[in-house]
Amino acid sequence: MSETSHILLIDDEKNYLLVLQTLLEDAGYAVTALNDPETALTFLEDSEVDVVVTDMKMPKVSGREVLERVKKNWPHIPVLIMTAFGSIESAVEVMKYGAFDYITKPFSNDDLLLSLHNATELARAHRQYRLLQEAMEDRYGVHQIVGRSRAIRDVLGMVERAAPSRSTVLVTGESGTGKELVARALHVSSPRRESPFVAVNCTALPSEALESELFGRQEDSASGAVAMRRGRVEQAEGGTIFLDEVAELSPDLQIKLLRLLQERCFERVGSGEAVQADVRVVAATNKNLAALVEEGAFRDDLYYRLNVVEIALPPLRERREDIPLLVAHFAEKLAQDNNVAAKSFSTEALNYLTGYEWPGNIRQLQNVVERCLVLVPGDVIAVDSLPPEIRDEDAQFKSAVDLLPVQLDLADTLEKIEAALIRRALVRADLVQVKAAEYLGISKSLLQYKLKKYAITGH
């Protein structure tokens, strides 16, 4: 065995207990042998045990009672029952209560060792699964949504409240704002965390191929046999299916998704048989679904089914106070991922990063941080090491203007631009008003008037 499994052995007959302990230790197991079931159950509270092997007939506490207590408090531990009074009825009874195996005395050593080997393999699989779950929670848990702004605290509150339910969630926001991260956080914070999380990009395949990908396919093969392939919905059984870019679904697929949400069932392509589905649907889009409904491009009944709980993610430019936290988070994580030395950004560089508009949102910020970590020598990343688009304010302004619609209210737009420029200047000036006014080429008194006019706080 690559690792030593720990066996808790319980039998009120001390001599028999000693014989079994010697047998199992010779087979390479670590064994704790106890002849008092109550002491054994207390031992379990403070010890890491892989498998429990217990006699059935014991005074005070029977093997079945030991089994019930173990399955209630430590359900991942397999329990083997030994008895000298074997019968079909008693075997069925203990298996009903969750025993891994039932062995009648006298038994051969090989039979016991084979059953014990299978039980330890199951215990090892449970342990590895728990470690995987912990790693998933560490990577995708709510704590991975970095930020302390009011906007992101609102998002975290929504995730916390929505996660325990099975309600459908619609995650909205611009590209790169972290919609899949929110979907995964919903999953790992939910009672479905031990079942699969399956992500599907609705733009990755043509409509017909996407239908098979989602719902599977069942058809007669050339030999006359029935060929069946499970789709992503079936793969997510008991868990969560995440439909990214859901606005791109064709009308036919919108109908099929509506049936899944309404009736909790679907049909595989090529089959007329309904398949029941226990999945939670989390959908995401960077488009305005309500507007698409008005245009007739998206079904209104599907929209209302999807939009039971809406979690709207703010663009990065609306949560600028989170940018230094995100930079530090990505710098640490990406340094480990790329096996490079940890680096920090200078205060001036952070000010430039905080003042940038980030049309690509968090995804763009992460890419910029990674590029700097990999390419910039030294321990500190200064302004001159930032990508040109971050440093070139003329280019920033032009790209921002290019994103604006052709038809707009000029006066209102100019006021919004002025307010955004003031906020950026304040950030770069570390909230020092005199310095911010210098950046903007205006007097401090005029800046203060503008701050009051646009209700800009934090100064």
QUIRAGI-V151468 format. One line per field, one symbol per residue. phi: phi as a letter, one per 20 degrees, with the letter a starting at -180 (. if undefined). Layout:
phi->???
This chain:
phi->.fbeeededcafefffffffffgfffeoeecddcdcgfffffgffdcecebddcfeebfmcefffggfffffecfeefcdddbecfbfffffffffeoffbcceffcfgfffffffffffffffffffffffffffffecfgfeeeqcfgfffffffffffegfedffcdddqffneofffffffgffedfegedfdcdcefdfcfgfffffffdnbbbfefenfeeccfeffffegndcdddelffeffgffffffffgffdlbbcffnceefdfcdcedddbbddeffffffenebffffgfffefcddeeffffebffefgfffffffffffffelcffccdfgfffffffefelfelfffffffffgfffeefneceegfefggffeefffgffffffffffebefffffffffffffffffffelmefgffffgemcfffffffffffelednd
